[in-house]
Amino acid sequence: ALRCLIAGRTREATAFVANALRRSVDDVQVTEATSGIAFHELLSSEDIEIALVDLALNGVRRDVLSEWTRQGPLRRMLVLLADQLAPDWPETAHA
């Protein structure tokens, strides 16, 4: 199964993305987090292949995200989600 971690500011936001993934991908395992702390704990403790994270989620450490994408196997992917402009995130997107 493809292992995905979704982190958003609300349970409704993560559930929306999780449900879309489950409808679109046949064999997917989705874990959800609604805090930066929970996101980082899950990211480090589980074998996550794709992490989808809300740019506005408090407690998300950009340096950890950049390091996570470089450390893992080739299948690791980071997807940045936003419903508002976040001008200080381009460095993470290009890392």
C-alpha positions in Angstrom: 0.0 0.0 0.0 1.1 3.5 -0.7 1.6 5.2 2.7 0.4 8.9 2.9 0.5 11.4 5.7 -1.9 14.4 5.5 -1.4 17.3 7.9 -3.9 20.2 8.0 -5.3 22.8 10.4 -8.6 21.0 10.8 -10.0 17.5 10.8 -12.4 18.5 8.1 -9.5 19.6 5.8 -7.5 16.4 6.3 -10.6 14.2 5.9 -11.4 16.0 2.6 -8.0 15.2 1.1 -7.9 11.7 2.6 -11.2 10.8 1.1 -10.1 12.1 -2.3 -7.0 10.0 -2.1 -8.9 6.9 -1.1 -11.3 7.3 -4.0 -8.5 7.9 -6.5 -5.8 5.4 -5.4 -6.6 1.7 -5.1 -4.1 0.6 -2.5 -3.5 3.6 -0.1 -3.0 3.9 3.6 -3.7 7.4 4.9 -2.7 8.8 8.3 -4.0 12.2 9.4 -2.5 14.9 11.7 -4.0 18.2 12.7 -0.9 19.7 14.5 2.7 20.2 13.6 3.8 18.2 16.5 1.7 15.2 15.6 2.8 15.5 11.9 6.5 15.4 12.8 6.0 12.5 15.2 4.2 10.5 12.5 6.7 11.5 9.8 9.6 10.2 11.9 7.9 7.0 13.3 6.1 5.6 10.2 7.4 4.7 6.8 5.6 7.5 4.9 6.1 7.7 1.1 4.0 10.9 0.5 3.5 13.7 2.9 0.9 16.4 2.2 1.2 19.3 4.5 -0.8 22.6 4.9 1.7 25.5 4.7 -0.2 27.4 7.4 -0.1 24.5 9.9 1.5 25.7 13.1 4.6 23.8 14.3 5.7 22.5 10.9 9.5 22.7 10.7 10.6 23.4 7.1 14.2 22.2 7.8 12.9 18.8 8.9 10.7 18.6 5.7 13.6 19.3 3.5 15.8 16.8 5.2 13.0 14.1 5.1 12.7 14.4 1.4 16.5 14.0 0.9 17.0 11.1 3.3 14.5 8.6 2.1 14.2 6.3 -0.9 13.3 7.7 -4.3 9.6 7.2 -3.7 9.4 10.0 -1.0 7.4 13.0 -2.0 6.4 16.2 -0.2 3.3 18.0 -1.4 2.7 21.5 0.0 -1.0 22.5 0.3 -2.3 26.0 0.7 -5.6 27.9 0.7 -3.7 31.2 1.2 -0.5 32.8 0.1 2.6 31.8 2.0 5.5 33.9 0.7 8.1 32.5 2.9 7.8 28.9 1.7 9.5 29.0 -1.7 12.8 27.8 -0.1 11.1 24.6 1.1 9.4 24.0 -2.2 12.8 24.2 -4.0 14.8 22.2 -1.5 
